[in-house]
Amino acid sequence: MEKVALVTGSSRGIGKEIALKLADEGYHLVINYARSKTAAMETAAEIEKKGVKALVVKANVGRKEKIDGLFNEIENTFGRLDVFVNNAASGVLRPVMEIEETHWNWTMDINSKALLFCAQQAARLMEKHNGGKIVSLSSLGARRYLKNYTTVGVSKAAVEALTRYLAVELADKNIVVNAVSGGAVDTDALTHFPNRDELLEEARTKTPAGRMVETKDIADTVMFLLSDKSYMIRGQTIIVDGGISLLT
């Protein structure tokens, strides 16, 4: 049976790594992007070399009408969805006293609202074919203070809370819902952090595991949660940080 997976924000970074691993498992992929069309097309080409199909869809998942359009394309092209990885993220990195309403709304829409309305649409497709799996990406800032991280941290805390609610309410549709929270990973996303060098240095020198987290570490954990081996794990956020959060 041919299965289909959607990974939002999958043109690069962790999302791309997850998409490639899903392609290796035989999934057809929906590659979603908001700005990086060239990168999305390059990712799709890599995926199709693995013998599966890749549908590329531009959609800002912070806007509900774009989410509706994305899922319409998925249904029209494949007629099903088995896996949804909620990876797309954005945010304004400012001290709390400098946050404006537009900063708050932008970050919450893409990082939190998107999970709710994408999950609703995904569940409607999944329940037609005996269920599916949903995994979201979170970060340590959802649970601990990180400098300039207020909007993102709060939005990721909402993702983790929503993961718990979705896990309970979608269980009777045979849909398994979890999240993965990663430590600092040296991806393009980290270039927007004013204190990027400080974060990377701390991760390199203080992580008990002896090295900082890599995209592969996050992707491997996501793949575990998407496998049948994790069936009884529900509504949980798995921390993948090499143990650094245990020190503070």
VOPAGU-2260 file (C-alpha; in pm, 1 decimal, decimal comma):
REM VOPAGU-2260
SITE   aa  ch    i         X         Y         Z
SITE  MET   A    0       0,0       0,0       0,0
SITE  GLU   A    1     139,8     339,4    -101,4
SITE  LYS   A    2     147,1     592,9     180,0
SITE  VAL   A    3     170,8     972,0     180,0
SITE  ALA   A    4     345,6    1209,7     420,5
SITE  LEU   A    5     328,3    1586,6     458,2
SITE  VAL   A    6     623,5    1767,9     614,8
SITE  THR   A    7     565,3    2141,2     649,1
SITE  GLY   A    8     866,8    2364,7     602,0
SITE  SER   A    9    1050,4    2078,2     435,0
SITE  SER   A   10    1261,9    2257,2     176,3
SITE  ARG   A   11    1568,2    2260,2     404,8
SITE  GLY   A   12    1708,0    2184,1     748,9
SITE  ILE   A   13    1540,3    1936,8     981,9
SITE  GLY   A   14    1224,4    1922,8     768,7
SITE  LYS   A   15    1423,9    1817,4     463,7
SITE  GLU   A   16    1609,8    1552,6     664,1
SITE  ILE   A   17    1278,8    1405,6     782,3
SITE  ALA   A   18    1132,3    1414,9     430,5
SITE  LEU   A   19    1431,0    1226,8     288,7
SITE  LYS   A   20    1406,0     961,2     560,1
SITE  LEU   A   21    1034,2     917,0     488,6
SITE  ALA   A   22    1114,4     877,7     118,6
SITE  ASP   A   23    1363,4     604,9     211,0
SITE  GLU   A   24    1072,8     429,4     385,2
SITE  GLY   A   25     868,1     442,8      63,6
SITE  TYR   A   26     639,1     736,0     142,9
SITE  HIS   A   27     528,7     977,1    -126,9
SITE  LEU   A   28     606,2    1327,3       1,0
SITE  VAL   A   29     431,2    1659,7      11,9
SITE  ILE   A   30     703,0    1925,1      29,3
SITE  ASN   A   31     567,3    2247,4     175,0
SITE  TYR   A   32     748,6    2580,2     167,4
SITE  ALA   A   33     668,4    2949,2     212,9
SITE  ARG   A   34     961,1    3127,6      42,3
SITE  SER   A   35    1236,6    2890,5     -71,4
SITE  LYS   A   36    1100,0    2759,4    -401,3
SITE  THR   A   37    1443,3    2668,6    -539,6
SITE  ALA   A   38    1531,0    2472,6    -225,9
SITE  ALA   A   39    1189,6    2301,1    -230,6
SITE  MET   A   40    1233,2    2191,2    -591,5
SITE  GLU   A   41    1583,8    2062,1    -516,1
SITE  THR   A   42    1446,8    1862,4    -222,1
SITE  ALA   A   43    1169,1    1722,0    -442,1
SITE  ALA   A   44    1424,7    1613,9    -701,2
SITE  GLU   A   45    1627,9    1432,2    -433,7
SITE  ILE   A   46    1312,9    1258,6    -313,5
SITE  GLU   A   47    1202,9    1146,5    -658,3
SITE  LYS   A   48    1544,7     990,3    -717,1
SITE  LYS   A   49    1445,5     749,3    -440,5
SITE  GLY   A   50    1156,9     619,6    -653,3
SITE  VAL   A   51     866,6     798,2    -485,1
SITE  LYS   A   52     654,9    1096,6    -582,0
SITE  ALA   A   53     700,7    1449,9    -450,6
SITE  LEU   A   54     429,7    1716,5    -457,0
SITE  VAL   A   55     561,5    2070,3    -394,6
SITE  VAL   A   56     310,8    2315,9    -247,1
SITE  LYS   A   57     374,7    2678,7    -153,9
SITE  ALA   A   58     166,6    2771,1     151,3
SITE  ASN   A   59     213,0    2995,1     452,2
SITE  VAL   A   60      64,8    2765,8     716,5
SITE  GLY   A   61       2,9    3063,1     943,2
SITE  ARG   A   62    -300,2    3144,8     728,3
SITE  LYS   A   63    -598,5    2911,2     741,1
SITE  GLU   A   64    -700,7    2966,8     378,7
SITE  LYS   A   65    -351,1    2857,1     271,9
SITE  ILE   A   66    -381,3    2546,2     489,5
SITE  ASP   A   67    -713,4    2464,8     321,0
SITE  GLY   A   68    -550,0    2504,2     -20,2
SITE  LEU   A   69    -256,8    2284,3      79,5
SITE  PHE   A   70    -482,0    1999,3     190,0
SITE  ASN   A   71    -702,8    2033,0    -116,0
SITE  GLU   A   72    -393,9    1975,9    -329,4
SITE  ILE   A   73    -296,5    1673,5    -121,5
SITE  GLU   A   74    -643,6    1521,2    -154,7
SITE  ASN   A   75    -666,9    1593,5    -527,2
SITE  THR   A   76    -320,5    1449,4    -596,2
SITE  PHE   A   77    -298,8    1152,4    -361,7
SITE  GLY   A   78    -644,7    1106,3    -210,1
SITE  ARG   A   79    -497,0    1020,7     127,8
SITE  LEU   A   80    -254,7    1124,1     403,6
SITE  ASP   A   81     -86,3     891,3     650,2
SITE  VAL   A   82     173,7    1109,6     819,7
SITE  PHE   A   83     179,5    1479,2     909,9
SITE  VAL   A   84     500,7    1631,6    1046,0
SITE  ASN   A   85     439,5    1981,0    1179,1
SITE  ASN   A   86     783,8    2129,4    1123,4
SITE  ALA   A   87     736,9    2478,5     976,0
SITE  ALA   A   88     829,6    2749,9    1223,1
SITE  SER   A   89     907,8    3117,8    1240,8
SITE  GLY   A   90     928,6    3387,9    1503,1
SITE  VAL   A   91    1040,7    3731,2    1607,9
SITE  LEU   A   92    1335,0    3725,6    1846,0
SITE  ARG   A   93    1311,3    4026,1    2078,1
SITE  PRO   A   94    1325,7    4104,9    2451,3
SITE  VAL   A   95     983,3    4089,1    2610,6
SITE  MET   A   96     945,9    4467,4    2636,7
SITE  GLU   A   97    1006,3    4510,2    2263,7
SITE  ILE   A   98     745,3    4262,2    2141,2
SITE  GLU   A   99     471,1    4417,3    1929,6
SITE  GLU   A  100     129,2    4274,4    1845,8
SITE  THR   A  101     236,4    4192,4    1489,5
SITE  HIS   A  102     537,4    3997,0    1623,9
SITE  TRP   A  103     312,8    3796,9    1856,4
SITE  ASN   A  104      47,5    3721,0    1594,3
SITE  TRP   A  105     300,3    3620,8    1327,0
SITE  THR   A  106     479,3    3376,7    1556,3
SITE  MET   A  107     170,5    3226,0    1715,1
SITE  ASP   A  108      -2,0    3181,6    1378,0
SITE  ILE   A  109     281,2    2989,6    1213,0
SITE  ASN   A  110     400,2    2795,4    1516,0
SITE  SER   A  111      76,0    2720,5    1702,2
SITE  LYS   A  112    -239,3    2793,6    1505,6
SITE  ALA   A  113     -99,3    2599,5    1212,2
SITE  LEU   A  114     -83,2    2278,3    1415,1
SITE  LEU   A  115    -450,3    2298,8    1510,7
SITE  PHE   A  116    -589,1    2362,1    1164,9
SITE  CYS   A  117    -344,0    2135,7     981,6
SITE  ALA   A  118    -421,9    1856,1    1230,5
SITE  GLN   A  119    -795,9    1898,3    1169,4
SITE  GLN   A  120    -746,1    1863,3     794,8
SITE  ALA   A  121    -495,2    1581,3     832,2
SITE  ALA   A  122    -729,7    1386,5    1060,7
SITE  ARG   A  123   -1010,9    1404,1     804,5
SITE  LEU   A  124    -787,2    1243,9     544,7
SITE  MET   A  125    -624,6     996,3     783,3
SITE  GLU   A  126    -948,7     853,0     920,4
SITE  LYS   A  127   -1051,9     750,3     567,6
SITE  HIS   A  128    -761,5     501,6     562,3
SITE  ASN   A  129    -748,9     361,1     914,7
SITE  GLY   A  130    -562,6     640,3    1089,5
SITE  GLY   A  131    -218,6     794,3    1085,4
SITE  LYS   A  132      49,0     973,4    1282,7
SITE  ILE   A  133     119,6    1337,0    1367,2
SITE  VAL   A  134     449,9    1463,3    1505,8
SITE  SER   A  135     532,8    1826,9    1581,8
SITE  LEU   A  136     870,4    1990,3    1634,3
SITE  SER   A  137     916,5    2188,2    1953,7
SITE  SER   A  138    1218,4    2333,8    2136,5
SITE  LEU   A  139    1362,2    2368,3    2484,0
SITE  GLY   A  140    1238,4    2727,9    2499,8
SITE  ALA   A  141     888,5    2590,8    2555,9
SITE  ARG   A  142     994,5    2484,0    2907,0
SITE  ARG   A  143    1288,2    2705,4    3004,4
SITE  TYR   A  144    1398,3    3063,1    2959,5
SITE  LEU   A  145    1603,0    3143,2    2649,6
SITE  LYS   A  146    1718,2    3496,6    2576,4
SITE  ASN   A  147    1505,6    3685,6    2318,0
SITE  TYR   A  148    1288,8    3374,4    2274,1
SITE  THR   A  149     959,2    3485,2    2431,1
SITE  THR   A  150     728,0    3465,7    2129,9
SITE  VAL   A  151     876,3    3140,6    2000,4
SITE  GLY   A  152     899,1    2979,3    2342,7
SITE  VAL   A  153     536,8    3054,8    2425,3
SITE  SER   A  154     421,8    2936,4    2082,4
SITE  LYS   A  155     611,9    2609,5    2124,8
SITE  ALA   A  156     462,5    2562,3    2471,6
SITE  ALA   A  157     124,4    2588,2    2299,9
SITE  VAL   A  158     235,0    2322,4    2049,6
SITE  GLU   A  159     322,1    2084,7    2331,9
SITE  ALA   A  160      -9,7    2148,1    2508,3
SITE  LEU   A  161    -205,4    2107,2    2185,7
SITE  THR   A  162     -19,4    1781,9    2121,3
SITE  ARG   A  163    -168,3    1643,0    2442,8
SITE  TYR   A  164    -522,7    1749,1    2352,3
SITE  LEU   A  165    -496,2    1616,3    1996,9
SITE  ALA   A  166    -356,0    1286,0    2123,4
SITE  VAL   A  167    -666,1    1224,9    2334,6
SITE  GLU   A  168    -931,4    1351,3    2095,0
SITE  LEU   A  169    -789,2    1185,7    1782,0
SITE  ALA   A  170    -715,0     850,2    1947,1
SITE  ASP   A  171   -1052,7     704,1    1850,2
SITE  LYS   A  172    -964,5     774,8    1486,6
SITE  ASN   A  173    -645,9     566,0    1530,8
SITE  ILE   A  174    -428,4     877,0    1499,7
SITE  VAL   A  175    -116,7     888,4    1718,1
SITE  VAL   A  176       6,9    1235,9    1814,0
SITE  ASN   A  177     341,8    1331,7    1971,7
SITE  ALA   A  178     614,7    1596,0    1958,6
SITE  VAL   A  179     993,6    1618,5    1958,3
SITE  SER   A  180    1178,9    1895,4    2139,5
SITE  GLY   A  181    1534,1    1952,0    2023,4
SITE  GLY   A  182    1833,8    2127,3    2167,2
SITE  ALA   A  183    2027,4    2383,7    1961,5
SITE  VAL   A  184    2094,0    2256,4    1608,0
SITE  ASP   A  185    2319,7    2446,8    1368,2
SITE  THR   A  186    2070,2    2505,7    1084,9
SITE  ASP   A  187    1975,0    2810,8     876,8
SITE  ALA   A  188    1704,8    2891,7    1132,6
SITE  LEU   A  189    1966,2    2958,0    1398,7
SITE  THR   A  190    2127,5    3234,2    1190,9
SITE  HIS   A  191    1840,1    3462,6    1295,7
SITE  PHE   A  192    1931,5    3439,1    1664,3
SITE  PRO   A  193    2116,6    3749,0    1791,9
SITE  ASN   A  194    2300,5    3522,9    2039,0
SITE  ARG   A  195    2363,8    3239,1    1790,9
SITE  ASP   A  196    2735,9    3206,1    1865,5
SITE  GLU   A  197    2671,2    3191,8    2239,9
SITE  LEU   A  198    2406,6    2919,2    2196,0
SITE  LEU   A  199    2630,3    2709,3    1972,4
SITE  GLU   A  200    2931,6    2743,1    2200,9
SITE  GLU   A  201    2726,2    2633,6    2501,8
SITE  ALA   A  202    2589,3    2335,4    2307,8
SITE  ARG   A  203    2936,4    2230,3    2193,1
SITE  THR   A  204    3103,9    2256,5    2532,6
SITE  LYS   A  205    2835,0    2168,4    2786,2
SITE  THR   A  206    2625,7    1890,1    2632,0
SITE  PRO   A  207    2678,7    1576,8    2846,6
SITE  ALA   A  208    2661,7    1353,8    2538,5
SITE  GLY   A  209    2987,9    1509,2    2420,8
SITE  ARG   A  210    2860,8    1684,6    2109,0
SITE  MET   A  211    2576,3    1910,3    2007,6
SITE  VAL   A  212    2253,1    1783,5    1854,6
SITE  GLU   A  213    2249,2    1727,2    1477,7
SITE  THR   A  214    1957,2    1727,2    1234,2
SITE  LYS   A  215    1989,8    1348,8    1208,2
SITE  ASP   A  216    1928,6    1309,5    1582,2
SITE  ILE   A  217    1599,1    1496,3    1558,9
SITE  ALA   A  218    1494,1    1321,3    1238,3
SITE  ASP   A  219    1571,5     976,0    1381,4
SITE  THR   A  220    1349,3    1044,5    1683,1
SITE  VAL   A  221    1068,9    1169,3    1460,5
SITE  MET   A  222    1097,3     852,0    1252,7
SITE  PHE   A  223    1073,0     641,0    1568,4
SITE  LEU   A  224     752,5     821,2    1667,3
SITE  LEU   A  225     617,0     763,2    1316,6
SITE  SER   A  226     687,3     390,8    1339,3
SITE  ASP   A  227     466,1     117,6    1482,4
SITE  LYS   A  228     719,1      72,1    1764,8
SITE  SER   A  229     591,1     389,4    1933,2
SITE  TYR   A  230     219,8     304,9    1914,7
SITE  MET   A  231     163,4     335,3    2289,4
SITE  ILE   A  232     342,1     669,6    2320,3
SITE  ARG   A  233      66,4     931,6    2309,2
SITE  GLY   A  234      67,8    1307,1    2361,7
SITE  GLN   A  235     430,4    1314,1    2472,2
SITE  THR   A  236     712,0    1554,2    2394,0
SITE  ILE   A  237    1040,3    1365,7    2358,8
SITE  ILE   A  238    1344,0    1579,4    2443,6
SITE  VAL   A  239    1648,7    1526,7    2219,7
SITE  ASP   A  240    1923,9    1749,5    2356,5
SITE  GLY   A  241    2212,1    1526,3    2459,9
SITE  GLY   A  242    2120,1    1595,0    2822,0
SITE  ILE   A  243    2198,7    1968,0    2830,9
SITE  SER   A  244    1859,9    2061,1    2977,9
SITE  LEU   A  245    1939,4    1844,5    3280,9
SITE  LEU   A  246    2209,6    2090,5    3386,1
SITE  THR   A  247    1990,8    2395,3    3447,0
